[in-house]
Amino acid sequence: MGYVIAGNELETDIDGYLLEPDYSEEAVGVIAAAEGIELTPKHWEVVNYMREEYREHGHTPNFRNMLKAINEFWPEADSKALYDLFPLGPAKQAAKVAGLPQPYGKGGY
């Protein structure tokens, strides 16, 4: 499998995560469409948060840390709200849609 982004086919692992991060908006659109997700401004807020965490720490946060951090810019966010956005698991699916490599272990730190 792979995603065609900007005319290039980018390699993925067996689960469809990019092997190397792609921070383009096009990557988010292509991967979200493949995941059956129609992007909203809230999706973009979470995607941008995940990308920033990956850039800063080299990995993405686990769900508990993700929810705590997201509450700083989206105070009413709770588990249900994040699962509504990313139904296959917010920490992992948000990382995938953000164009990041697959989180391992329990989804990061």
C-alpha positions in Angstrom: 0.0 0.0 0.0 1.0 3.6 -0.2 -0.4 7.1 -0.6 0.1 9.2 -3.7 0.8 12.7 -2.4 2.0 15.5 -4.6 2.5 13.0 -7.4 4.8 10.8 -5.3 3.9 7.4 -3.9 4.9 7.4 -0.2 5.7 4.1 1.5 3.6 2.9 4.4 3.8 0.1 6.9 1.4 -2.8 6.9 -1.2 -0.8 8.8 -1.1 2.2 6.5 1.1 4.5 8.5 3.7 6.6 6.6 7.2 5.3 7.2 8.5 8.9 7.1 6.5 11.9 8.3 4.8 14.2 5.7 3.7 17.5 7.1 1.8 18.7 4.0 -1.9 19.5 4.1 -2.3 17.3 1.1 -1.1 14.3 3.1 -3.8 14.9 5.7 -6.5 15.1 3.1 -5.4 11.9 1.3 -5.0 9.9 4.4 -8.2 11.2 6.0 -10.1 10.2 2.9 -8.6 6.7 3.0 -9.7 6.5 6.6 -13.2 7.6 5.8 -12.8 10.8 7.8 -14.3 14.1 6.6 -12.1 16.8 8.1 -13.4 19.5 10.3 -11.6 22.4 12.0 -11.4 20.3 15.2 -9.7 17.5 13.2 -7.1 20.0 12.1 -6.5 21.3 15.6 -5.8 17.7 16.7 -3.6 17.0 13.7 -1.6 20.1 14.2 -1.1 19.2 17.9 0.0 15.7 17.0 2.5 17.1 14.4 3.9 19.5 16.9 4.3 16.8 19.5 6.1 14.6 17.0 8.4 17.4 15.9 9.2 18.3 19.5 9.6 14.9 21.1 10.1 12.5 18.2 6.9 10.5 19.0 3.3 11.1 19.7 1.6 11.1 23.1 -0.5 8.3 24.5 -4.3 8.9 24.8 -4.3 10.1 28.4 -1.5 12.7 27.8 -3.1 13.7 24.4 -6.5 14.4 26.1 -4.9 16.4 28.9 -3.0 18.6 26.4 -5.9 19.0 24.0 -8.0 20.3 27.0 -5.7 23.3 27.0 -7.0 24.5 23.6 -10.3 22.7 23.6 -11.6 22.7 27.2 -14.8 20.7 26.5 -12.9 17.9 24.8 -13.4 14.5 26.4 -12.9 10.9 25.4 -16.1 10.8 23.4 -15.3 13.9 21.5 -12.0 12.6 20.4 -13.4 9.2 19.5 -16.1 11.0 17.5 -13.3 12.6 15.4 -11.0 9.5 15.3 -13.2 6.4 15.9 -10.5 3.8 15.5 -8.6 5.3 18.5 -7.7 8.9 18.8 -4.0 8.6 19.7 -3.2 6.2 16.8 -5.6 7.3 14.1 -4.9 11.0 14.7 -1.2 10.2 14.2 -1.9 8.3 11.0 -4.1 11.1 9.6 -1.4 13.7 10.6 1.0 11.9 8.2 3.2 10.5 11.0 4.8 7.1 11.5 2.9 4.5 13.6 3.1 5.0 17.4 4.4 1.9 19.1 3.9 0.6 22.6 0.9 2.3 24.2 0.9 5.2 21.7 3.8 7.3 22.9 4.9 8.8 26.1 
